[in-house]
């Protein structure tokens, strides 16, 4: 038997099968969202005006010495002494003459 030499045919190229290998890494990208709170403390002064008022009383008494008067002194009013105060008798009117009473 006679063997022929082995022949090599041209290669048949099939469409390329694409395989994808995924590799990944985590990369952190800082994103800052700033916020600010202002705390305002209010101090409100409320002025309360007060007007305290006091009052006083002054009793003024005057005395006039008109000197000797001719004639007898007037008789006292019953129950009232000088200046209309009950029970007060003027000097010189009592059980005996007081100082300053001349007969």
C-alpha positions as a printed NumPy array, in Angstrom:
array([[  0.   ,   0.   ,   0.   ],
       [  1.146,   3.205,  -0.773],
       [  0.59 ,   6.118,   1.557],
       [  0.575,   9.421,   0.289],
       [  2.231,  12.074,   2.186],
       [  0.003,  13.86 ,   4.661],
       [ -1.194,  17.075,   3.408],
       [ -1.762,  20.091,   5.494],
       [ -4.683,  22.144,   4.481],
       [ -4.853,  25.839,   5.051],
       [ -6.174,  26.771,   8.4  ],
       [ -9.735,  27.65 ,   8.717],
       [-10.083,  30.77 ,  10.893],
       [-13.302,  30.926,  12.788],
       [-14.661,  34.244,  13.943],
       [-12.918,  35.443,  17.015],
       [-14.733,  34.598,  20.152],
       [-14.458,  37.667,  22.378],
       [-14.124,  37.047,  26.017],
       [-14.12 ,  39.974,  28.411],
       [-12.552,  39.743,  31.75 ],
       [-13.771,  42.473,  34.115],
       [-11.544,  43.769,  36.772],
       [-12.603,  46.637,  38.964],
       [-11.327,  48.778,  41.722],
       [-13.142,  51.111,  44.08 ],
       [-12.028,  54.688,  43.968],
       [-13.505,  57.031,  46.566],
       [-14.248,  60.511,  45.349],
       [-15.117,  62.718,  48.327],
       [-18.027,  65.02 ,  47.594],
       [-18.585,  67.589,  50.336],
       [-21.991,  69.13 ,  50.833],
       [-21.338,  71.817,  53.451],
       [-24.071,  73.208,  55.647],
       [-23.984,  75.785,  58.406],
       [-26.353,  76.638,  61.227],
       [-26.168,  80.023,  62.896],
       [-27.73 ,  80.096,  66.358],
       [-28.833,  83.615,  67.188],
       [-29.577,  84.402,  70.827],
       [-31.802,  87.427,  71.144],
       [-31.785,  89.574,  74.262],
       [-34.686,  91.953,  74.385],
       [-34.606,  94.615,  77.087],
       [-38.059,  95.659,  78.151],
       [-37.954,  98.933,  79.981],
       [-40.653,  99.199,  82.582],
       [-41.108, 102.755,  83.725],
       [-42.333, 103.216,  87.25 ],
       [-43.379, 106.519,  88.674],
       [-43.621, 106.104,  92.422],
       [-45.269, 109.06 ,  94.033],
       [-45.317, 110.044,  97.651],
       [-47.093, 112.873,  99.318],
       [-46.694, 114.546, 102.616],
       [-48.784, 116.884, 104.666],
       [-47.597, 119.95 , 106.475],
       [-49.682, 121.543, 109.167],
       [-48.679, 125.125, 109.683],
       [-49.646, 126.906, 112.85 ],
       [-49.058, 130.585, 113.298],
       [-49.185, 132.606, 116.46 ],
       [-49.604, 136.299, 116.636],
       [-49.031, 138.131, 119.888],
       [-51.039, 141.299, 119.564],
       [-50.082, 142.567, 123.005],
       [-52.352, 143.768, 125.812],
       [-55.942, 144.387, 124.838],
       [-58.151, 146.624, 126.943],
       [-61.074, 145.   , 128.697],
       [-61.758, 141.573, 130.102],
       [-60.882, 138.455, 128.104],
       [-63.712, 136.764, 126.212],
       [-65.491, 133.858, 127.866],
       [-64.605, 130.432, 126.513],
       [-67.124, 128.553, 124.438],
       [-68.49 , 125.601, 126.433],
       [-66.78 , 122.29 , 125.489],
       [-64.271, 123.843, 123.154],
       [-60.917, 125.32 , 123.944],
       [-58.605, 127.336, 121.751],
       [-58.829, 126.649, 118.006],
       [-61.884, 124.458, 118.505],
       [-60.212, 121.419, 120.132],
       [-62.476, 119.827, 122.774],
       [-61.12 , 119.718, 126.318],
       [-58.245, 122.118, 125.723],
       [-58.449, 125.278, 127.776],
       [-56.466, 128.401, 127.084],
       [-53.779, 129.379, 129.576],
       [-55.182, 131.302, 132.527],
       [-58.602, 129.643, 132.41 ],
       [-58.773, 126.929, 135.003],
       [-59.262, 126.498, 138.712],
       [-56.674, 129.219, 139.256],
       [-55.066, 131.746, 136.993],
       [-52.223, 130.415, 134.845],
       [-48.996, 132.082, 133.877],
       [-49.409, 135.207, 131.845],
       [-52.863, 135.984, 133.234],
       [-53.05 , 139.37 , 134.876],
       [-55.936, 140.488, 137.139]])
